[in-house]
Amino acid sequence: MKFDIQRFNDTVESSEVLQTKFTFTDGDTRTVNIPNPRNDITSAEIATLSEWIVANNVLIGDQAGAPSEGIESAVIVGTTRIRLDLNAVT
Amino acid sequence: MAMTNKTTLNIKMTDTNLKSKTFNVGYVNPESSDGTLREFGAQIASLTDMSLNEVYRTNVEDITNASTDTSISGFPLLTNSQLLTTNSQTYRTKIKELLPSDDAYYFGDIQLSFSYSSGGSTITLRRSIDIPVFYNASSFQDVIDAFNAVLYQNGQKISSLSIPSTGSISFEDVDDKYSSIIINSEVDNEFTEAVINEIGDNLKEAPQGFTYNVSRDQTTNKVKLIYINKQN
């Protein structure tokens, strides 16, 4: 039996996260995924946040509770999901 | 290695469609003031298209060495023996029975697969389990909280999980002390017990040296986490 999937009613969902990778003084790292990032984020904003976190000693590492050294990298990752309309199968 | 008490930070935001999203940024300095943490939440929210709703702590207390016959909020702490002898199929069925009938908020499953490192190679255990995740349901946040700091997605440790998502969790030596997996609990003790027992069944094929710990959320006083440690 052959199934032809019609794509007319497929739905497309897209999402983005801002992956921020923090480093800690003991060598530990942590990546925090921040949902729905603005599309006009600047590197200066990331740098400012990084400096603020270090200055206020907010984040600590998982292993030994070491203070954060700041944000090592920030990447916006987009995901697209296509939900196939299975009701359209003939 | 016993885990000391720690505090994590949760940030809840609302997008333009009035859908709320909460994520956990991991461990924070327990001495940070409320004001500092609120400011941190505000700075994170400013990087997004969402508005800030809540910033709150979650306290985690290790009760690894608690008596195993102690019951917390009606949830019995399980012994290793109990974990490893449970009929997983029974609990797999039970999990399905516990799922909400309304699937309007259903986002999908997080598939957990288990592996461990041995002699430089990674060995994948026999089975994986799927944990359903519901948007805007309490289970959503629980899963996010539960995976804090020990979830490895595509080989990278993350502190929050974007849903829908499929990731794998690997047991990995952390400073050769321990590795862990944390599983949701606050939604329903029965559900948690089911998941824990699913893991217990998987551990039948884990190498010697793996064991588990259970801890509780100090705020709710309910069992919150399970750790599966690789003993030194």
Boltz contact constraints between the chains, C-beta under 6 A:
constraints:
  - contact:
      token1: [A, 17]
      token2: [B, 162]
      max_distance: 6.0
  - contact:
      token1: [A, 30]
      token2: [B, 26]
      max_distance: 6.0
  - contact:
      token1: [A, 30]
      token2: [B, 159]
      max_distance: 6.0
  - contact:
      token1: [A, 31]
      token2: [B, 156]
      max_distance: 6.0
  - contact:
      token1: [A, 31]
      token2: [B, 158]
      max_distance: 6.0
  - contact:
      token1: [A, 32]
      token2: [B, 25]
      max_distance: 6.0
  - contact:
      token1: [A, 32]
      token2: [B, 159]
      max_distance: 6.0
  - contact:
      token1: [A, 32]
      token2: [B, 160]
      max_distance: 6.0
  - contact:
      token1: [A, 33]
      token2: [B, 158]
      max_distance: 6.0
  - contact:
      token1: [A, 33]
      token2: [B, 160]
      max_distance: 6.0
  - contact:
      token1: [A, 33]
      token2: [B, 162]
      max_distance: 6.0
  - contact:
      token1: [A, 35]
      token2: [B, 21]
      max_distance: 6.0
  - contact:
      token1: [A, 36]
      token2: [B, 15]
      max_distance: 6.0
  - contact:
      token1: [A, 36]
      token2: [B, 48]
      max_distance: 6.0
  - contact:
      token1: [A, 36]
      token2: [B, 49]
      max_distance: 6.0
  - contact:
      token1: [A, 36]
      token2: [B, 50]
      max_distance: 6.0
  - contact:
      token1: [A, 37]
      token2: [B, 47]
      max_distance: 6.0
  - contact:
      token1: [A, 37]
      token2: [B, 48]
      max_distance: 6.0
  - contact:
      token1: [A, 38]
      token2: [B, 49]
      max_distance: 6.0
  - contact:
      token1: [A, 41]
      token2: [B, 47]
      max_distance: 6.0
  - contact:
      token1: [A, 49]
      token2: [B, 43]
      max_distance: 6.0
  - contact:
      token1: [A, 56]
      token2: [B, 36]
      max_distance: 6.0
  - contact:
      token1: [A, 57]
      token2: [B, 29]
      max_distance: 6.0
  - contact:
      token1: [A, 58]
      token2: [B, 28]
      max_distance: 6.0
  - contact:
      token1: [A, 58]
      token2: [B, 29]
      max_distance: 6.0
  - contact:
      token1: [A, 58]
      token2: [B, 32]
      max_distance: 6.0
  - contact:
      token1: [A, 58]
      token2: [B, 40]
      max_distance: 6.0
  - contact:
      token1: [A, 59]
      token2: [B, 28]
      max_distance: 6.0
  - contact:
      token1: [A, 60]
      token2: [B, 27]
      max_distance: 6.0
  - contact:
      token1: [A, 60]
      token2: [B, 29]
      max_distance: 6.0
  - contact:
      token1: [A, 62]
      token2: [B, 149]
      max_distance: 6.0
  - contact:
      token1: [A, 63]
      token2: [B, 174]
      max_distance: 6.0
  - contact:
      token1: [A, 63]
      token2: [B, 175]
      max_distance: 6.0
